[in-house]
Amino acid sequence: MSWQRVVSITLFALLGVFAIPSASSSSSGAGTTREATDVPLRTAEGFVPNSIGRPVDGRYCIAGAVVDDDARKTAVVMMVDTRRPRLEWMTPIKPSPDYAGNTAIRCVTIGGDIYAVLQEHSHTQASLDQTRVVAVRLSSTGKLVKQRPLAVGFDEWSYQIDANATSVSIVGGTNSELDRSGHSSTFVAQFDRSLARTATLRQPQGAFWTGTQARVDGGYLLVGGQFMPNVNGSGGRAAFAVSKIDLVRDKYVWSSYPPPADARSSMAAFAPDGSSYVAAVGPAHLVISHIDPAGSLTDSYAIEKSMCRVSAVTINSSVFGILGAACEDPSLVVAVLIDVAKKGVVSTQPIGRGIKSPTFDGDGWAGIQQSETGGVAFRRGTLKGLR
């Protein structure tokens, strides 16, 4: 079962770039551990954020879509500058003519470039939708420079994009039939900084579904999410899995299934040393698991259940951070910080209500929230005990 190379180049037109004038910032401590910075986004009605990219010099890219009255989606990538603060620009990217809509899944900033991964949908009904993944490059001012469909399978999806000084990597899955009823594969598509294809690597032994966390680490892929094995007995089981894949030798190095069977929401974070931490919400507890770099489950323990859905996780040398929806009020996002050496909770902190795409950001958090004035705002705040 060898990795397969796929090369395809297609360009599409730019819908437009909207430059946003500078806006003053406001701060509010309500519902947060400390004062939170607000940056009004002034987005179109129906904007749905999917993710917030890692900041570079105080600038955050945001990936999402605008949904119209007919439930059709148009991908949007925007840039927030928290130093000024203001929404610098917002770029809608229309789908190709043969597709019913698209959405920006993730984005990343490197140097003066912004890269995003888009999913284009052929149909608004999920069971009839054939999705394809598109790589996008934008300039520092939001101008669309290039689009490139990946063309790695019949039905495609992505959950990770990353970039460094020389390359861009996109990770995801494919299926050979509609409604994921065929053969599934995991892919890593690699490009240079101009989005010229350098390689597409595909592992045919099952795939991980959307919402998966992944990291390309040298010649290896660390991945944690809901695994979908192939029905032909290719290995693995339908459950939340953490795996290490050798991209050169075309094989799984190891796989682990740390969450309990009755877990309702799980997410993995990867430490710099190659170990993994998993937070899983069970019926009665929040279960924390540790997997060492060799793939052995070395620890698993239960703590008080303070959330019913996990939205984001992070790990540093001593603290495992978890963001998620509170059980008593699903609109409230809470942060749980765990001392990994003592296996105990450092703190549980309410963040705020109605926060979309919450993520960890250095010593704090960031997210998209309905502002006090009724508009949508990018918000950022600190967390006590995270660093």
C-alpha positions in Angstrom: 0.0 0.0 0.0 2.2 2.9 -1.2 1.6 6.5 -0.9 0.1 8.0 -4.1 1.1 11.2 -5.8 -1.7 13.4 -7.1 -1.0 16.7 -9.0 -3.7 19.1 -10.2 -3.7 22.8 -10.8 -6.8 25.0 -11.2 -7.3 28.7 -10.6 -10.5 30.5 -9.7 -11.5 34.2 -9.6 -11.5 36.5 -6.6 -14.9 37.7 -5.4 -13.5 40.7 -3.6 -11.4 42.2 -0.8 -13.0 44.6 1.6 -10.5 46.9 3.5 -11.9 47.9 6.9 -11.2 51.3 8.4 -9.7 51.4 11.8 -12.0 50.9 14.8 -11.5 51.8 18.4 -11.3 49.0 21.0 -13.3 48.4 24.1 -12.7 46.3 27.1 -15.1 44.4 29.4 -14.3 42.1 32.3 -17.8 40.6 32.4 -17.7 36.8 32.2 -13.9 36.6 32.0 -11.0 36.2 34.4 -9.4 39.5 33.4 -10.2 42.3 31.0 -10.8 41.1 27.5 -10.0 43.1 24.4 -12.8 43.6 21.8 -12.2 44.2 18.1 -15.5 44.7 16.2 -15.7 42.6 13.1 -18.6 44.3 11.2 -19.2 41.1 9.3 -22.1 40.4 7.0 -25.2 38.9 8.6 -24.9 35.1 8.7 -21.2 35.0 9.3 -20.2 31.6 10.9 -16.5 31.3 12.1 -14.8 28.0 11.9 -11.3 28.7 13.4 -8.8 31.3 14.5 -5.2 31.0 13.3 -2.1 31.4 15.5 -1.2 35.1 15.9 1.8 36.6 14.2 2.8 40.0 15.6 -0.6 40.6 17.1 -2.4 39.7 13.9 -5.0 36.9 13.8 -6.5 35.3 10.7 -10.0 34.0 11.0 -11.6 31.4 8.7 -15.3 30.9 8.2 -18.3 31.5 5.9 -21.3 33.7 5.3 -24.6 31.8 5.1 -27.4 33.3 3.0 -31.1 32.9 3.4 -31.0 29.8 1.1 -28.4 28.2 3.3 -25.7 28.7 0.7 -22.2 29.3 2.1 -19.5 31.7 0.8 -16.0 31.3 2.3 -14.5 34.2 4.2 -11.0 34.9 5.4 -10.3 37.9 7.5 -7.4 39.5 9.4 -7.7 41.1 12.9 -4.9 43.4 14.2 -5.0 43.6 18.0 -2.2 46.1 18.2 -4.3 49.0 16.7 -6.9 47.4 17.1 -9.0 46.9 14.0 -10.3 44.5 11.4 -7.8 45.0 8.6 -9.6 43.2 5.8 -12.2 40.6 5.0 -12.0 38.6 1.8 -15.0 36.6 0.6 -14.0 33.8 -1.9 -16.8 32.5 -4.1 -17.1 28.8 -4.9 -16.5 27.6 -8.4 -19.5 27.6 -10.8 -20.2 23.9 -10.4 -20.4 24.0 -6.6 -23.3 25.0 -4.3 -21.1 26.7 -1.7 -17.8 26.7 0.2 -16.4 27.5 3.6 -12.9 28.4 4.9 -11.9 25.7 7.5 -8.6 26.9 8.8 -5.9 29.5 8.1 -2.3 30.2 9.0 0.0 33.2 8.7 3.7 32.9 7.7 5.8 35.8 6.7 3.7 38.1 4.6 1.4 35.4 3.3 -1.8 33.9 4.6 -2.8 30.4 3.7 -6.3 28.9 4.1 -7.9 25.6 3.4 -11.4 25.7 1.9 -14.0 23.0 1.4 -16.3 23.3 -1.7 -19.7 21.6 -1.6 -21.4 20.2 -4.6 -24.8 19.9 -2.8 -26.5 21.4 0.2 -27.8 18.0 1.3 -25.1 16.1 3.2 -25.9 12.7 1.7 -25.5 14.0 -1.8 -22.6 16.3 -1.2 -19.3 15.6 -3.0 -16.8 17.9 -1.2 -13.4 18.9 -2.5 -10.6 20.7 -0.7 -8.9 23.8 -2.0 -5.7 25.5 -0.9 -5.7 29.3 -0.9 -2.9 31.9 -0.7 -3.6 35.5 0.2 -1.3 38.5 0.5 -0.8 40.5 3.7 -3.5 42.9 2.4 -6.1 40.2 1.8 -5.7 40.0 -2.0 -6.4 36.5 -3.3 -3.1 35.4 -4.9 -3.8 31.7 -5.8 -6.3 28.9 -5.4 -5.4 25.3 -6.0 -7.8 22.3 -5.6 -6.0 19.3 -4.0 -7.7 16.6 -6.2 -6.7 13.8 -3.8 -9.9 11.7 -3.9 -13.6 11.5 -4.8 -14.9 13.1 -1.6 -12.4 15.1 0.4 -12.3 17.0 3.7 -9.6 18.7 5.7 -8.9 19.4 9.4 -5.4 21.0 9.4 -3.2 23.4 7.6 0.3 24.4 8.6 3.2 26.4 7.1 6.8 27.1 7.7 9.5 29.1 6.0 9.6 26.8 3.0 6.4 24.7 2.8 2.7 24.4 3.3 1.0 21.2 4.5 -2.7 20.3 4.4 -4.0 17.2 6.2 -7.3 15.5 5.8 -9.3 12.5 4.6 -11.0 11.1 1.5 -13.7 8.6 0.6 -14.3 6.9 -2.7 -18.1 7.2 -2.5 -20.8 9.7 -1.5 -21.9 9.8 2.2 -18.6 8.2 3.2 -19.8 4.8 2.1 -16.7 3.7 0.3 -13.0 3.3 1.0 -11.4 5.9 3.3 -7.8 7.3 3.2 -5.8 9.8 5.1 -3.8 12.4 3.1 -1.0 14.9 3.5 -0.7 17.4 0.6 2.5 19.4 0.5 3.3 22.6 -1.4 6.0 25.2 -1.6 5.3 28.8 -0.5 4.0 29.7 -3.9 1.5 26.7 -3.7 3.4 24.7 -6.3 2.7 21.0 -5.5 5.7 19.1 -4.1 3.9 15.9 -3.0 0.6 14.3 -2.1 0.9 11.4 0.3 -2.1 9.1 0.9 -2.4 6.4 3.5 -5.3 4.0 2.5 -5.9 2.4 5.9 -8.9 4.5 7.0 -9.4 8.2 7.8 -10.0 10.6 10.6 -13.1 12.8 10.5 -13.5 16.6 10.7 -12.6 18.2 14.0 -9.4 16.1 14.2 -6.2 17.6 15.6 -3.0 16.9 13.6 0.6 17.9 13.5 3.2 17.1 10.8 6.4 16.5 12.7 9.3 15.8 10.3 8.5 12.6 8.5 5.7 11.7 10.8 2.1 12.7 11.2 0.6 12.9 14.7 -3.2 12.8 14.6 -6.0 12.5 17.1 -9.7 12.3 16.3 -12.7 10.1 15.3 -11.2 7.3 13.2 -13.2 5.6 10.4 -11.7 2.2 9.5 -12.4 0.6 6.2 -14.9 -2.3 6.1 -12.4 -4.6 4.4 -10.5 -5.2 7.6 -7.6 -2.7 7.1 -7.1 -2.3 10.8 -8.3 0.0 13.5 -11.7 0.5 15.0 -14.5 3.1 14.8 -13.6 5.2 17.8 -11.6 8.2 18.9 -7.9 7.4 18.2 -4.5 9.0 18.6 -2.0 7.7 16.0 1.5 8.3 14.7 2.0 7.7 11.0 5.3 7.3 9.2 5.0 9.3 6.1 8.2 7.9 4.5 7.7 4.2 5.2 3.9 4.3 4.5 2.7 2.8 7.8 1.1 3.4 11.2 3.8 3.4 13.9 1.2 3.1 16.6 -2.4 3.8 17.5 -4.0 4.3 20.9 -7.7 4.5 21.9 -7.6 6.4 25.3 -11.1 7.7 25.8 -13.6 5.4 27.6 -16.2 3.8 25.3 -19.0 6.0 26.6 -17.1 9.3 26.0 -19.3 11.9 24.4 -16.7 14.5 23.3 -12.9 14.1 23.1 -9.9 16.1 21.8 -6.2 15.6 21.7 -3.2 18.0 22.2 0.4 17.2 21.2 3.3 18.1 23.4 6.7 19.2 22.0 8.3 15.9 23.1 5.9 13.9 21.0 3.6 12.8 23.8 -0.2 13.3 23.6 -2.8 14.4 26.1 -6.5 13.6 25.6 -9.6 15.2 27.3 -12.7 13.1 27.1 -16.2 13.9 28.5 -17.8 10.9 30.0 -21.3 10.5 31.6 -20.0 11.4 35.1 -16.4 12.7 34.8 -13.9 14.4 32.6 -11.2 11.8 31.8 -7.6 12.9 31.2 -5.2 10.5 29.4 -1.5 10.7 28.6 0.2 8.8 25.8 4.0 8.8 25.7 6.0 9.3 22.5 6.2 5.5 21.9 2.4 5.2 21.9 1.9 3.7 25.3 -1.0 4.8 27.5 0.9 5.8 30.6 -1.8 7.5 32.6 -5.6 8.0 32.8 -7.6 9.6 35.6 -11.0 11.2 36.1 -11.7 14.7 37.4 -14.9 16.6 38.2 -17.1 17.0 35.1 -17.3 20.8 34.6 -18.1 20.7 30.9 -20.2 18.6 28.5 -18.4 19.3 25.2 -14.7 19.9 24.5 -13.9 22.8 22.1 -10.1 23.3 22.4 -7.1 21.9 24.3 -3.5 23.0 24.8 -0.5 21.6 26.6 2.7 23.2 28.0 5.4 21.8 30.3 3.1 21.6 33.3 -0.5 22.5 32.5 -3.1 20.9 30.3 -5.8 23.4 29.3 -9.3 22.6 28.2 -12.0 24.9 26.8 -15.6 23.7 26.5 -19.3 24.2 27.0 -20.6 24.1 30.6 -23.1 21.4 31.3 -25.6 23.6 33.2 -25.5 26.3 30.4 -24.2 25.1 27.0 -23.8 28.8 25.9 -21.2 29.4 28.6 -17.6 28.5 27.8 -15.4 27.5 30.7 -11.7 26.8 31.0 -10.3 24.0 33.0 -6.5 24.0 33.8 -4.9 20.8 35.0 -1.5 20.2 36.7 -0.3 17.2 34.7 2.3 16.3 37.4 -0.1 16.4 40.3 -3.1 15.2 38.2 -5.3 17.8 39.8 -7.3 20.8 38.7 -5.5 24.1 39.0 -8.6 26.2 38.3 -12.0 26.2 36.6 -12.7 29.6 35.1 -15.8 30.9 33.2 -14.9 32.7 30.0 -18.2 34.0 28.6 -21.4 33.1 26.8 -22.0 32.7 23.1 -18.3 32.4 22.2 -17.7 30.8 18.8 -14.5 29.0 17.8 -12.9 29.4 21.2 -9.1 28.7 21.2 -6.1 29.0 23.5 -3.8 31.9 22.8 -0.5 32.0 24.7 -1.5 32.7 28.3 -5.1 33.2 27.5 -8.0 32.6 25.1 -9.5 34.0 21.9 -12.9 33.7 20.3 -15.7 35.3 18.3 -18.5 36.6 20.4 -21.6 38.8 20.2 -20.5 42.1 21.6 -22.3 44.2 24.2 -23.5 46.6 21.4 -25.1 43.7 19.5 -22.4 43.2 16.8 -19.9 40.5 16.3 -16.4 41.0 17.9 -13.1 39.2 18.2 -12.3 38.8 21.9 -9.1 38.0 23.6 -8.5 37.5 27.4 -6.0 36.0 29.8 -6.4 33.0 32.1 -4.9 32.7 35.5 -2.5 29.8 35.9 -2.1 28.9 32.2 1.6 30.0 32.0 
